[in-house]
Amino acid sequence: EQGPVDAVLDTPRHPYTHGLIGSVPSRNQRGVPLRQIPGTTPSLLSLPPGCAFKTRCEHADAACEVMPDLLPLEPLRFARCVHPHV
């Protein structure tokens, strides 16, 4: 996902970005378990075809078997995802 930092951090649209932002610990919620992205990270030496996050994404389907182009989400905001959060 690409875009202005505040926009990406405040409203992540790519499922991977959403998972990363959700797993950041909060100083105000001590003792609360961290949210984890399920599954195993694929090897960078042998990435699967299509979206590298598809095996860990709850929105993945057959469309994710092919790497999408960098798609515009809104002005100055882009993601390589056929299922960005709306």
C-alpha positions as CSV (number, residue, x, y, z in Angstrom):
1,E,0.0,0.0,0.0
2,Q,1.2,3.5,-0.9
3,G,0.0,6.9,0.1
4,P,0.3,9.7,2.6
5,V,1.6,8.4,5.9
6,D,-1.3,9.7,8.0
7,A,-3.9,8.2,5.6
8,V,-2.2,4.8,5.5
9,L,-1.8,4.6,9.3
10,D,-5.2,6.0,10.1
11,T,-7.2,4.0,7.6
12,P,-5.2,1.0,6.2
13,R,-6.8,-0.5,3.1
14,H,-4.6,-3.4,2.2
15,P,-5.3,-6.5,4.4
16,Y,-1.6,-6.8,5.2
17,T,-1.2,-3.2,6.2
18,H,-4.4,-3.5,8.3
19,G,-2.9,-6.5,10.1
20,L,0.4,-4.7,10.7
21,I,-1.2,-1.6,12.1
22,G,-3.5,-3.8,14.3
23,S,-0.5,-5.6,15.8
24,V,1.2,-2.5,17.1
25,P,1.2,-2.5,20.9
26,S,-0.7,0.3,22.7
27,R,0.8,2.1,25.7
28,N,-2.7,2.6,27.0
29,Q,-3.7,-1.1,27.0
30,R,-1.2,-3.0,29.1
31,G,-1.7,-6.7,29.4
32,V,-3.9,-6.9,26.3
33,P,-2.7,-9.7,24.0
34,L,-1.2,-8.4,20.7
35,R,-3.3,-9.1,17.6
36,Q,-1.4,-11.5,15.3
37,I,-1.6,-12.2,11.6
38,P,-2.3,-15.9,11.3
39,G,-0.2,-18.2,9.2
40,T,3.5,-18.3,8.2
41,T,5.4,-15.7,6.2
42,P,6.4,-17.1,2.8
43,S,10.1,-17.3,2.0
44,L,11.4,-14.3,0.1
45,L,13.5,-16.8,-2.0
46,S,10.4,-18.6,-3.3
47,L,7.3,-16.4,-3.1
48,P,4.1,-18.0,-4.2
49,P,2.6,-16.8,-7.5
50,G,0.2,-13.9,-7.2
51,C,-0.3,-12.1,-3.9
52,A,2.4,-13.1,-1.3
53,F,-0.2,-12.4,1.5
54,K,-2.9,-14.6,0.0
55,T,-2.3,-17.6,2.3
56,R,-2.7,-15.4,5.3
57,C,-5.5,-13.2,4.1
58,E,-9.2,-13.7,5.1
59,H,-10.3,-12.0,1.9
60,A,-8.2,-14.2,-0.5
61,D,-9.9,-15.9,-3.4
62,A,-9.0,-17.1,-6.9
63,A,-8.4,-13.5,-8.1
64,C,-5.4,-13.4,-5.7
65,E,-3.6,-16.1,-7.7
66,V,-2.4,-13.4,-10.1
67,M,-0.4,-10.4,-8.9
68,P,-2.6,-7.3,-9.3
69,D,-1.4,-4.1,-10.8
70,L,-0.9,-1.2,-8.5
71,L,-4.5,0.0,-8.2
72,P,-5.7,3.5,-7.4
73,L,-7.8,3.6,-4.2
74,E,-8.3,7.4,-4.0
75,P,-6.1,10.4,-4.9
76,L,-2.5,9.7,-4.0
77,R,-3.4,6.3,-2.5
78,F,-2.6,2.9,-4.2
79,A,-2.4,-0.8,-3.3
80,R,-1.7,-4.1,-5.0
81,C,-4.8,-5.8,-3.9
82,V,-8.1,-6.8,-5.5
83,H,-9.9,-6.7,-2.1
84,P,-8.8,-3.5,-0.4
85,H,-10.9,-2.6,2.7
86,V,-13.6,-0.2,1.8
